[in-house]
Amino acid sequence: MHSPDVSSALEHWTQLLGPQFVQSDPETLHAAGTATFATHQKIRAVLRPADRDQIIGCLRIATQFRIPLYPISTGKNWGYGSRVPPRDGCALLDVSRLDRILSFDEDLGYVTVEPGVTQRQLFAFLKERGSRLWMDATGSSPDCSLIGNVLERGFGHTPYGDHFAHVCGLEVVLPSGQIIHTGAARFAGSKTGEISRWGVGPSLDGLFSQSNFGIVTRMTIWLMPKPEAFEAFFFRCESAGGLAPLIDSLRRLRMHEVLRSSIHIANDYKVLGGIEQYPWEEMKGRTPISPADMAVFREKLGFGYWNASGALYGTQAQISEAKRLLTRELREQAGQLKFLSPQKLRLAKRFAVAFHLMTRWDLRRTIALVEPVLGLMQGEPMSASQALRSAYWRKRTPLPADPDPDRDKCGLLWYAPVAPAKGEDVRQLVDLASDILLRSGFEPMISLTLLTPRTVYAVLSLTYDREVPGEDEKAMTCYGQLREACTRAGYFPYRLGIHSMAALPEQAAYQQLVWKLKQAIDPEMILAPGRYDSGITE
Ligand SMILES: Cc1cc2nc3c(=O)[nH]c(=O)nc-3n(C[C@H](O)[C@H](O)[C@H](O)COP(=O)(O)OP(=O)(O)OC[C@H]3O[C@@H](n4cnc5c(N)ncnc54)[C@H](O)[C@@H]3O)c2cc1C
């Protein structure tokens, strides 16, 4: 193989895009190669095409000069590798300048977007139009893209929380420069390209998620109609033992569609990390917070060992009935169930100061905590500082006004295994993960999401300060142990970080098939080498 001719490629890309959209200065390349954990990949350039034709041109030049391209939408894939490609020597293809909302249908509930469209942008778009449709937002920054998240099969909080399950009509630029549309969108003149996922024949959508087969340049995302009524609920259990029966109850309610959205359950560590930075003073500089210390924080700050939140969506009558069924299901369990509607929240806000004066109970703190959660449940993205606070958990400097976990050397690695929605399974997963995390010196911050009626997506976070010598290595060792223990017990991840994409024990025939597809679609291996590949190289 010839070695890549980087300077000629840069010249050609510069001619195509204009000098301001081709960057190769050391500072830019260093920033682009920095994630929330240790990375060593060298990046050749950052390219910022303006449209689909320029993307095709970039691919042609990349193929000619043998420099692989790594496409990103907004590149905020924090905890999984940010913008960094899994392999050395790529040029980043940052497609965030393609940021148009191309079509919108209030009746059929969809929007067609380009990859640079962010959560903030779609939320503002819907608000401006006075739309009665809700988007589904993640708990990450409002400036994250919609498409990058969908392609990672990320998730959010409403009944449309399983993002990849609510999209269709992908437009994809293949490594050859050809363009395809998926589902019914591939028929010229089709009236159902935005609403009919399958079309006829083989369905290809899945091939372009968590893969390196194409650059997605547009996608239709379905939006949910605003329900007549909405009410959130919160349930907390005070002991570890409360988790298994809670999961079994929530599964029953999800299976019978009493609950129609993803339900989130956070442990005490996760809640504390969402409220404040590490309590260095109270802990006298020691890490990690032990379970005994955590009991004191729980008591002081008033949250539970496990803290569940979810919402009811429907007509007023449906919500009343769901409340009755939820109350009945959770009656036997030791925990507190509370309902909160937006109207009640508004009232609490109005009277919080008077209430504090009368009772000395500072409701304002609870309101500040609960308000963004209620927003997410109605498809409203959080502010960047609300969303990214937890990434600064172990930092000794305060959360900046413009948080950027890569720049600020926040240490963050997610491991996200999936378990059956059965109490015993989830308990086993949580026990083994908590044990490994605590023994490795990290707080076991765990969130559990009943994303579908049958599955629980756990997100185990390893949060640390990259400026403390040795912590990067310690976190990576702990991650390896978590992955090993979880997969041995049968809990495989739903999504991977760039450092671990070839490490799962997969079926050989499956690996070979994926590899054959890659060879057929991308014979020059020009697109995102190493991204979710199975480790086969021949
Ligand atoms: C505190 C915190 C909370 C978070 N909460 C959530 C959460 O609730 N849910 C969740 O899912 N995630 C969450 N995340 C993780 C992450 O920030 C989001 O998933 C985010 O949306 C991903 O970044 P992005 O949208 O910029 O995607 P990108 O980084 O642009 O894309 C992700 C990957 O997809 C591929 N890709 C992107 N665009 C294209 C394209 N056009 N064509 C082909 N391939 C492409 C690339 O390989 C890229 O690396 C959280 C992170 C933090 C730090």
The ligand as a Tripos MOL2 file, in Angstrom:
@<TRIPOS>MOLECULE
LIG
   53    58     1     0     0
SMALL
NO_CHARGES

@<TRIPOS>ATOM
      1 C1        -23.6330   14.3460   30.8970 C.3       1 LIG1
      2 C2        -23.9410   13.5920   29.6410 C.ar      1 LIG1
      3 C3        -25.2140   13.1180   29.4330 C.ar      1 LIG1
      4 C4        -25.5150   12.3630   28.2860 C.ar      1 LIG1
      5 N1        -26.7880   11.9100   28.1210 N.ar      1 LIG1
      6 C5        -27.0960   11.1480   27.0570 C.ar      1 LIG1
      7 C6        -28.4210   10.6350   26.8990 C.ar      1 LIG1
      8 O1        -29.3190   10.9090   27.6910 O.2       1 LIG1
      9 N2        -28.6670    9.8410   25.8220 N.ar      1 LIG1
     10 C7        -27.7050    9.5510   24.9020 C.ar      1 LIG1
     11 O2        -27.9830    8.8120   23.9470 O.2       1 LIG1
     12 N3        -26.4550   10.0450   25.0210 N.ar      1 LIG1
     13 C8        -26.1160   10.8230   26.0700 C.ar      1 LIG1
     14 N4        -24.8350   11.3220   26.1860 N.ar      1 LIG1
     15 C9        -23.7910   10.9460   25.2160 C.3       1 LIG1
     16 C10       -23.5950   11.9220   24.0020 C.3       1 LIG1
     17 O3        -23.2470   13.2010   24.4540 O.3       1 LIG1
     18 C11       -24.8270   11.9700   23.0970 C.3       1 LIG1
     19 O4        -25.1840   10.6910   22.6600 O.3       1 LIG1
     20 C12       -24.6260   12.8720   21.8550 C.3       1 LIG1
     21 O5        -25.8540   13.0710   21.1980 O.3       1 LIG1
     22 C13       -23.6240   12.2940   20.8330 C.3       1 LIG1
     23 O6        -22.9470   13.3400   20.2280 O.3       1 LIG1
     24 P1        -23.3550   13.9870   18.8090 P.3       1 LIG1
     25 O7        -24.8240   14.1530   18.7750 O.co2     1 LIG1
     26 O8        -22.4970   15.1800   18.6500 O.co2     1 LIG1
     27 O9        -22.9640   12.8310   17.7940 O.3       1 LIG1
     28 P2        -21.6070   12.6830   16.9480 P.3       1 LIG1
     29 O10       -20.4620   12.6900   17.8860 O.co2     1 LIG1
     30 O11       -21.5870   13.6550   15.8450 O.co2     1 LIG1
     31 O12       -21.8700   11.2410   16.3360 O.3       1 LIG1
     32 C14       -21.6410   10.0600   17.0310 C.3       1 LIG1
     33 C15       -20.9320    9.0710   16.0990 C.3       1 LIG1
     34 O13       -21.8280    8.7000   15.0470 O.3       1 LIG1
     35 C16       -21.1470    8.6820   13.7850 C.3       1 LIG1
     36 N5        -21.7550    9.7110   12.9270 N.ar      1 LIG1
     37 C17       -22.1670   10.9280   13.3240 C.ar      1 LIG1
     38 N6        -22.7190   11.5810   12.3090 N.ar      1 LIG1
     39 C18       -22.6480   10.7980   11.2310 C.ar      1 LIG1
     40 C19       -23.0880   10.9180    9.8920 C.ar      1 LIG1
     41 N7        -23.7190   12.0140    9.4840 N.pl3     1 LIG1
     42 N8        -22.8760    9.8860    9.0430 N.ar      1 LIG1
     43 C20       -22.2670    8.7550    9.4620 C.ar      1 LIG1
     44 N9        -21.8340    8.5830   10.7460 N.ar      1 LIG1
     45 C21       -22.0210    9.5900   11.6130 C.ar      1 LIG1
     46 C22       -19.6870    8.9910   14.0680 C.3       1 LIG1
     47 O14       -18.9470    7.8000   14.1460 O.3       1 LIG1
     48 C23       -19.7120    9.6790   15.4140 C.3       1 LIG1
     49 O15       -18.5470    9.4440   16.1680 O.3       1 LIG1
     50 C24       -24.5000   12.0880   27.3320 C.ar      1 LIG1
     51 C25       -23.2060   12.6160   27.5310 C.ar      1 LIG1
     52 C26       -22.9350   13.3550   28.6710 C.ar      1 LIG1
     53 C27       -21.5490   13.8820   28.8760 C.3       1 LIG1
@<TRIPOS>BOND
     1     1     2 1
     2     2     3 ar
     3     2    52 ar
     4     3     4 ar
     5     4     5 ar
     6     4    50 ar
     7     5     6 ar
     8     6     7 ar
     9     6    13 1
    10     7     8 2
    11     7     9 ar
    12     9    10 ar
    13    10    11 2
    14    10    12 ar
    15    12    13 ar
    16    13    14 ar
    17    14    15 1
    18    14    50 ar
    19    15    16 1
    20    16    17 1
    21    16    18 1
    22    18    19 1
    23    18    20 1
    24    20    21 1
    25    20    22 1
    26    22    23 1
    27    23    24 1
    28    24    25 2
    29    24    26 1
    30    24    27 1
    31    27    28 1
    32    28    29 2
    33    28    30 1
    34    28    31 1
    35    31    32 1
    36    32    33 1
    37    33    34 1
    38    33    48 1
    39    34    35 1
    40    35    36 1
    41    35    46 1
    42    36    37 ar
    43    36    45 ar
    44    37    38 ar
    45    38    39 ar
    46    39    40 ar
    47    39    45 ar
    48    40    41 1
    49    40    42 ar
    50    42    43 ar
    51    43    44 ar
    52    44    45 ar
    53    46    47 1
    54    46    48 1
    55    48    49 1
    56    50    51 ar
    57    51    52 ar
    58    52    53 1
@<TRIPOS>SUBSTRUCTURE
     1 LIG1         1 GROUP 0 **** ****
